Amino acid sequence: MSNNELLTQLISFGLKGDKVAFARQASKLARSYDSTGMPELATVIREVIQNKSTFNLQKMSRGTSSVFEKLESLPVDLETKFDLADVTQPSTKMKAPLLKDSTLKKIREFLVFTERASELKEAGLGVTSSMILYGPPGCGKTLASKYIASCLNLPLLTARCDSLVSSYLGSTSKNIRQLFEYASKTPCVLFLDELDALAKARDDHHELGELKRVVVSLLQNIDNLPEGTILIAASNHENLLDSAVWRRFEYRIPIGLPDLEVRKQLFGQFPDIKDTYEDFVDDLAELSSDLNCSFIEQCCLRSVRHALVYNNKKIDTRFLVEAIFEAKGIIFDEEQDLLLNIVTKLREHNPKRFTIRKIAKILGLSIAKVSRLTKDHRGIL
């Protein structure tokens, strides 16, 4: 029996909670690793088995997660020799991504159904463990896939589209088949990021016949995936996807721009910003509408770095507000008009929230100065 088969049985016993059979199978796997020239890994497995006081399913599964990388080298593109995927081991410290409650609810349902797949299968209610996440970039699709893999304690196999897509005729389909065959050998989460690069609609007259064959190859490989492989895909341009692709995913979850509550949580992750003054997080969350999660975190990190290097670790609220406007594509060119521009934009954004008194507090100015600036603004108009 091959190491892959032994490992598959080991995981099966672990999922069933049969610790005795699990330990016996682990011993077999250790002996097999000894005979195949991997004595160090065999020793680690035996030490875990013999340590009765700390032996449990969760620790054993985490301790052997790196085995997935050692079973076989990653598949490569035959022309460039580049890896077709990257492997990320599960992390026990992974926190749930900051997403809308409705989105997290669907992800948690997917996790529960996947974890109880055997029970559902016995009841005749089989589960297709596949999910597509779609929406604008920078909103948490990749982070969600890493979270799912960590919750399931499985390695994340992320496809590299720059390697998968080849300029050579027929090579892209071969690469896809190689990747899926590799993912089929060991339970894992296969993550197809930027799916639209591989699965564009076949009725697009601008696409070549080769790319249409790639879509067919992708669909066939998805259909042939074993139950132990979890499939997650992500797309920033879901309108470009072939209609047949959608049917391959039981869970179709939109991940849009963060709502007000998620934006509050994003700013609240940074204690220095949160503690600046009461309600500042609420103001920032209001001001950052239309920004994705990634841009908001970049603004926060930039502000914290600025505080450390230039402002004795104290957040410069004016700097942070300016960074948010820049992330929204609003650039203030005239240094002498910077304050006037910031005050004007804050008032235009929401005059009820950003009153003269509130703006003075945010920018560290006197109420009289802000009032004067707003009068200057009216005079310009």
Helices and strands as residue ranges (DSSP letters): H 3-16, H 19-35, H 39-50, H 57-63, H 67-70, E 85-88, H 101-115, H 117-122, E 130-134, H 141-151, E 156-159, H 161-164, H 171-185, E 188-192, G 195-197, H 209-223, E 229-235, G 238-240, H 243-246, E 251-254, H 260-268, H 271-274, H 280-287, H 293-310, H 317-327, G 335-337, H 338-349, H 356-363, H 367-380
